[in-house]
Amino acid sequence: MAPAVWLAHVLSLSRVPLVIGFWAVYPRPLWSAAVIAAAAITDALDGWTARRACPGGSATGGWLDPLADKIFVVGALAAIYVDARPPLGLIALIAARELVLVPLMAGYLIAGRRRVRPVLRAAPLGKAATVAQLAALLALIAGSPAAWALAGLAAATGLAACVQYVARATRP
């Protein structure tokens, strides 16, 4: 495996310690926003690095990047909820993709399907959902009224990405 592909995997995995860092700095808005920005940068860089090193994508990166995104978003939402207790509806909107996709994937794996890679591979719609989730997290941290609108956008793009994942998984 090319060194650049390993770098892309390390960048993806860096979101796990970043979410631990988020727990450590939340509720300080500037530090929390800095951790979210770092997560967004590693998300952009891992894809860019992987595409340059392996234009067809790597099997590991195909599931590692989306998994790292989910761990970061859910972990950050948990930290916010534990400390600030925002409305559960707001949390659910931001996490809508994970609330739908994770049980679908679990069922898919339990059913013994072997074609997991096409389901998890990131697509532009899924990336848009992640961007919307991170923007909603920033708005939530800032106490902005835009948090609800951004959470709605995160839910809409996230659920559309779920439909796309399912369509790709069930394609013959």
Residue pairs with C-beta under 8 A, 6 or more apart in sequence:
1 58
2 53
2 54
3 53
4 49
4 50
4 52
4 53
4 54
5 49
5 50
5 53
5 54
5 58
5 61
7 49
7 53
8 45
8 46
8 47
8 49
8 50
8 53
8 58
8 61
8 65
9 46
9 58
9 60
9 61
9 64
11 42
11 45
11 46
11 49
12 42
12 43
12 46
12 61
12 64
12 65
12 67
12 68
13 64
13 68
14 42
14 68
15 39
15 42
15 43
15 68
15 69
15 71
15 72
16 68
16 71
16 72
18 35
18 38
18 39
18 42
18 72
19 39
19 71
19 72
19 75
19 76
19 79
20 75
21 35
22 32
22 35
22 36
22 72
22 75
22 76
22 79
23 75
23 79
25 31
25 32
25 34
25 35
26 32
26 76
26 79
26 80
26 83
26 141
27 80
27 83
27 84
27 141
29 141
29 142
32 141
33 138
33 141
33 142
35 76
36 76
36 134
36 137
36 138
36 141
39 72
39 134
40 131
40 134
43 65
43 68
43 69
43 127
43 130
46 61
46 65
46 68
47 65
47 122
47 127
50 57
50 58
50 61
50 65
51 57
54 61
57 121
59 117
62 117
62 120
62 121
62 122
63 116
63 117
63 120
63 121
65 122
66 120
66 121
66 122
66 126
67 120
69 130
70 98
70 101
70 102
73 94
73 95
73 98
73 130
73 133
73 134
73 137
74 95
74 98
76 137
77 91
77 94
77 95
77 137
80 86
80 91
80 137
80 140
80 141
81 88
81 91
86 140
86 147
90 140
90 147
90 148
90 151
92 99
92 155
93 136
93 148
93 151
93 152
93 154
93 155
94 133
94 136
94 137
94 140
94 151
94 154
94 155
95 133
96 154
96 155
96 158
96 159
97 126
97 129
97 133
97 154
97 155
97 157
97 158
97 159
97 161
97 162
98 158
100 158
100 159
100 162
101 158
101 161
101 162
101 165
104 162
104 165
104 166
105 116
105 119
105 120
108 116
108 119
108 169
109 116
113 169
115 169
118 168
118 169
118 171
119 165
119 166
119 168
119 169
120 165
121 168
123 161
123 164
123 165
123 168
125 157
125 160
125 161
125 164
126 161
126 164
126 165
128 157
128 161
129 154
129 157
129 158
129 160
129 161
132 150
132 153
132 154
132 157
132 158
133 154
133 158
135 150
135 153
135 154
136 147
136 150
136 151
136 153
136 154
139 146
139 147
139 150
139 151
140 147
140 151
